[in-house]
Amino acid sequence: MEQKIHQGRNVKRFREMLGIKQEALAFDLGEDWNQKKISLLEQKDVIEDPLLKKISEVLKIPVEAFQNFDEEQAVNIISNTFNDQSNGYNYYPTFNVNPIEKWIEALEEIKRLNAQLIKSKDEQIKLMEKLIQDK
């Protein structure tokens, strides 16, 4: 039985793994976009190639991930290997096994790193608030 790839659901899946809200994706896609349009987009079986490419650039996920990812592949997540590129915050998976599995692993690591960055920024904000109060 051939499994149908649902590109809109894949966009939603990767967006959620990255911890990005629909409103944020809409903002990054441009002024023609809003949360409702993202919701409708995520219901589409097939997304036009130019739009899929733009979403790919915004989420930093290869177009092929949206085109090839199916439910069965979601089950097979294994350990990560990452290459640190430049500033320490951009992580790209090393593709030694199934590329889809590596993308999923990379997204989990990105999500973890984003959480660390948010925590660090929250701590900086608290410190700044304390410094302002102490003046």
C-alpha positions in Angstrom: 0.0 0.0 0.0 1.4 3.4 -1.0 1.5 5.9 1.8 0.3 9.4 0.7 2.5 12.3 1.7 0.6 15.2 3.2 2.8 18.2 2.7 0.7 20.6 4.8 0.7 18.2 7.8 4.5 17.9 7.3 4.8 21.7 7.5 2.8 21.7 10.7 4.9 18.8 12.1 8.2 20.5 11.5 7.0 23.9 12.6 5.8 22.4 15.9 9.0 20.5 16.4 10.9 23.8 16.0 8.5 25.4 18.6 7.3 28.0 16.1 3.7 29.3 16.3 1.6 29.7 13.2 1.6 33.5 13.8 5.5 33.5 13.8 5.6 31.5 10.5 3.1 33.9 8.9 5.2 36.9 10.0 8.4 35.3 8.5 6.6 34.5 5.2 5.6 38.1 4.7 2.8 40.6 5.0 0.4 38.6 2.8 0.3 35.9 5.5 -1.6 35.5 8.8 -2.3 32.7 11.3 -5.5 31.7 9.4 -3.7 31.3 6.1 -1.0 29.1 7.8 -3.8 27.0 9.3 -5.4 26.5 5.9 -1.9 25.8 4.3 -1.3 23.1 6.9 -4.5 21.3 5.7 -3.4 21.1 2.1 -2.2 17.7 0.7 0.1 19.4 -1.8 1.8 22.9 -1.6 2.9 24.7 -4.7 6.7 24.4 -5.2 7.6 28.1 -4.9 5.7 28.4 -1.6 7.2 25.1 -0.3 10.7 26.5 -1.2 9.9 29.7 0.8 8.7 27.8 3.8 11.8 25.6 3.5 14.0 28.7 3.7 12.1 30.2 6.6 12.1 27.0 8.7 15.6 26.0 7.4 14.3 22.5 6.6 15.1 21.0 3.2 12.1 21.0 0.7 12.5 17.2 0.4 11.6 16.8 4.1 8.1 18.2 3.4 7.8 16.2 0.2 9.0 12.8 1.5 8.2 12.6 5.2 5.5 10.1 6.1 4.1 8.7 9.4 6.2 5.5 9.3 9.4 7.5 9.2 8.4 9.5 12.2 8.7 6.4 14.4 12.4 5.9 13.6 14.3 8.6 15.5 17.9 7.7 16.5 20.8 9.6 18.1 22.2 12.8 16.6 25.4 13.9 15.0 25.8 17.6 14.4 28.4 19.9 12.8 28.7 23.3 14.4 28.6 25.9 11.6 30.0 29.4 12.4 28.2 31.1 15.3 27.4 28.1 17.5 23.6 28.4 17.0 23.3 27.0 13.4 23.3 23.2 13.6 23.1 21.1 10.5 22.6 17.3 10.6 25.3 15.0 9.1 23.5 12.6 6.8 24.9 9.2 7.4 21.7 7.2 7.7 18.2 8.0 6.4 18.1 11.8 5.7 14.6 12.1 7.0 15.6 10.5 10.3 18.5 12.9 10.6 16.2 15.9 9.9 13.9 14.8 12.7 16.9 14.4 15.0 18.2 17.9 14.0 14.9 19.4 14.7 14.8 17.9 18.2 18.2 19.3 18.9 17.3 22.7 17.5 14.2 22.7 19.7 16.4 21.9 22.8 18.9 24.6 21.8 16.1 27.2 21.3 14.8 26.4 24.8 18.3 27.0 26.2 18.5 30.3 24.4 15.1 31.4 25.6 16.1 30.5 29.2 19.3 32.4 28.8 17.5 35.5 27.5 15.0 35.3 30.3 17.8 35.3 32.8 19.4 38.3 31.1 16.1 40.2 31.2 15.7 39.4 34.9 19.2 40.7 35.5 18.5 43.9 33.6 15.3 44.4 35.5 17.2 44.0 38.8 19.9 46.5 37.7 17.2 49.0 36.7 15.4 48.6 40.1 18.7 49.0 42.0 19.4 52.4 40.4 
